[in-house]
Amino acid sequence: MRALVDDLGGQAALRDVPRVRLRLGIRSKIAAVILICMVPVLVLAGVFYYNRNQERRAFVLRTQEDAARALATNVETFMTNAVHAERAAGAAVTSQPYPVTGIEQLFAAIRANDPTFLALALALPDGRIEAADPPPTDRRRASLTGHRAFDAVRRGAGWALGPPMRIGDRSVVELATGIADEHGRLVAVVDGQVDLERLRASLPAGFTRQTGAIIVDRSGEVVLDLWRPAQQGATVAGLPAVRAALAGRVGTVEGFRDPASGTREVGAAVPIPTLGWAALVLEPEASALQPVRAAATQEALWVLAYAGLGLVLAWVLGGELSAPIRQLAQGARAVGRGELGHRVPVRRTDELGELATAFNEMSARLQRYVSEMNALQSVSDAALSTVNMRELLPPLVHQIIAALRADGGTIWFVDETTGELAVPAEFDGGPPAEARRLRPGQGLAGRVAASGRALVASDPRALRALAPDLAPQGVCAAAGVPLRAGGKVIGVMQVFSRAPRAFEPREIRLLETFADRVALAVDNARAYERQQEIAGIIQASLVPTPTVRMRGLAVAGRYQPSREVGGDFYAILPLEGDRVGIAIADVSGKGIAAASLSARCRYLLEALAADGRAPDAVLARLNRTLTRDAAGELFVSLIYGVVDREAGTFRFSNAGHPAPLLLRGAGPAATLDAHGLLLGVDAGARYVSAEARIVPGDILVMFTDGITEARNAGGEQFGERRLAEVLEAARDAEPEEVAGRVMDAVAGWSARGRAEGPVDDQAFVAARVLP
Amino acid sequence: MELDVAVRTDRDVSVVSVAGEVDLYTAPRLEEALSRAASGTPPLVVVNLAQTTYLDSTALRVLTTALRQVRERDGEIAVISTQPKITKLFSITGLDQLFPLCATEDEALARVRGRAPHQP
């Protein structure tokens, strides 16, 4: 459990970590790809560069080595020359008896001739110095025994060198050369102090002053540092190159830091075999490798310049690619927001330009489809609505014209009896008056109506052949499709263009779709109109003349049908004697069903009342019949009353209807109550008759709820209180005027906002009892 | 013009609360609610019109149809009417003779459970 909790906690923590997503644009990606592609090239360039550098360094080191060899050769030659000179001198003085002073004079002469020798001495094999120039200070004690060079020669070496010494500021080495007689016995030793500084003069010109030329003896001691006196005596014995050279091999020096100057140096050391010494050439790295470095730097700069150029090109190319793509993305978003008119600029001829063109075409097509869809939708909406089609058709046709991008259009309707085609008068934008009628088969529309098939004329010649009626109107191309309803062609939908135009099959199909909707709408509207017409005819037959005047009674009635015919009616029935039956009724529901029930009810009532039956009995009988017929689907509220002038009574029954009102004298309008159930609900319902006394001057009022429930713009009902006020104000008027004032008041009330007539039927009856 | 019809059950009785206006356009919803409410055996229905602002003749037809169907199946409908306007409508149309009109829900529930035959 614990682990699970931890695990969940861990997952939550993971979710909490903000996701770092590298968002790279096309530009950056292209740059990155090019950079990645450049990596091996750069690596190769680096390897190449490194190798070249190494070669150059090797070359520099070989140069150093050559210099060291030259130095070594020079030192060897210098020493060999010195040996020869000593041997010659020694041979000269030992080949024949020579006085000491003569020897010393000879030596002086040699020294004067060759400044290499700072001193020359002739020693006997026992070490005693026989003669010397310059002469020794103490002749008796002068001996060479113990001198390393002399001892080596006495042991058998032809010649030998002593340890390097410093005399004053000069490097000096003792050179002992053995002189032998013809038997090879050592007879004397010539010992000279050789001035190594003289080596300088013998060096070839190739040695620059920067070149360190160091001679090292077998113990690693610096014998001579040719150019850097200050360094003399410094040991370079530790250098592996020097050790190698003393061991007889060539060695190179790299990265050696001169302890005195602190500069890094390169060089080479070679052995001087005859002397057992080593010749070392050193040069500051800075000067030795300067050409190498300059070349390397130049190469590196070229490589970097190429890489930089590559990146710049990548960036520019990326920009070239990404800018139009961004525009396309913005375009797609704009279209997504519904800005179908959005277009992206097309400035290129490549694939991106093609894409932009395709995008623009797509959004243009989308725009067209959407406008077509919208037009289709509004045509469909109109087809489903029951409003007056003749008012709605012209705007619909305009929408269809716009959707098809045509220049104009017309709807033709087929006259059912003659088969002629006509444009409804409402189309003020349609063809001229003389071209608004076509015989069957005449013109494009006539042919479409006759054949029941779509027809297209794409150019003026085809149009003249098909539709001679359109050509004079400046039309160049036209298309017509039939409007079908109930399997019959009821009309033709026709669009035209003032320029030649091939209506595509897709556009014809669209036009046909429109036509189907329009036809449905027209058919619906016609059916509705027909129904209204029938209901109106039935209703009209029920409404009596507005004013009836008979002995002792003046009656006025008004009936205001609603938009849809309903079932209100009133009736004034003269009965036997001086009695008059008055009825008012409201049949629930609307249309033909209500109108026909209302007619049935009206005539049943008349028949039942004719016998002079009491109102409650009339209602009971009427209710039984209606309940049986209507089966509870419709019901009727009704008041039936009898005015008996002789008896001075108004005897009435009420089946669920708003109570009648009685106005007498200056008193308020009084309601006459007698409750009973609506007719058509319960076959067994019983009704009561109530009786009101009436006197001359009284006004009896009956109305339907269309009067009291008429609403104003705010939804407020006219109400019984307002009705009573209007009645009380009109109490002295004739019944006709009373009815007129009430109807005007109600119309004025509901006109504040409703322009289409009352929602419900309104019926009103006023009867004045005359003296 | 808005209508809210809610049906809930109080044990064996379905209570249909009708808030708003019932007219030609909204009556089908009341009809549907009533037929749902009248599914019990026997169907016991209370129609609460305390929040009803308007009833037209279509609404009355829906109510009378429901009443007939419920009575045919030995059930009962009671109507709660606290508004004078609604009560008056029932009185004018005589429908108060058919529907027991009650002031409270408790009264209406007792009425349909007792199934006392309504005396006009």
Boltz contact constraints between the chains, C-beta under 6 A:
constraints:
  - contact:
      token1: [A, 588]
      token2: [B, 57]
      max_distance: 6.0
  - contact:
      token1: [A, 588]
      token2: [B, 61]
      max_distance: 6.0
  - contact:
      token1: [A, 632]
      token2: [B, 65]
      max_distance: 6.0
  - contact:
      token1: [A, 632]
      token2: [B, 68]
      max_distance: 6.0
  - contact:
      token1: [A, 656]
      token2: [B, 93]
      max_distance: 6.0
  - contact:
      token1: [A, 656]
      token2: [B, 94]
      max_distance: 6.0
  - contact:
      token1: [A, 658]
      token2: [B, 92]
      max_distance: 6.0
  - contact:
      token1: [A, 675]
      token2: [B, 94]
      max_distance: 6.0
  - contact:
      token1: [A, 676]
      token2: [B, 94]
      max_distance: 6.0
  - contact:
      token1: [A, 677]
      token2: [B, 94]
      max_distance: 6.0
  - contact:
      token1: [A, 677]
      token2: [B, 97]
      max_distance: 6.0
  - contact:
      token1: [A, 678]
      token2: [B, 93]
      max_distance: 6.0
  - contact:
      token1: [A, 681]
      token2: [B, 64]
      max_distance: 6.0
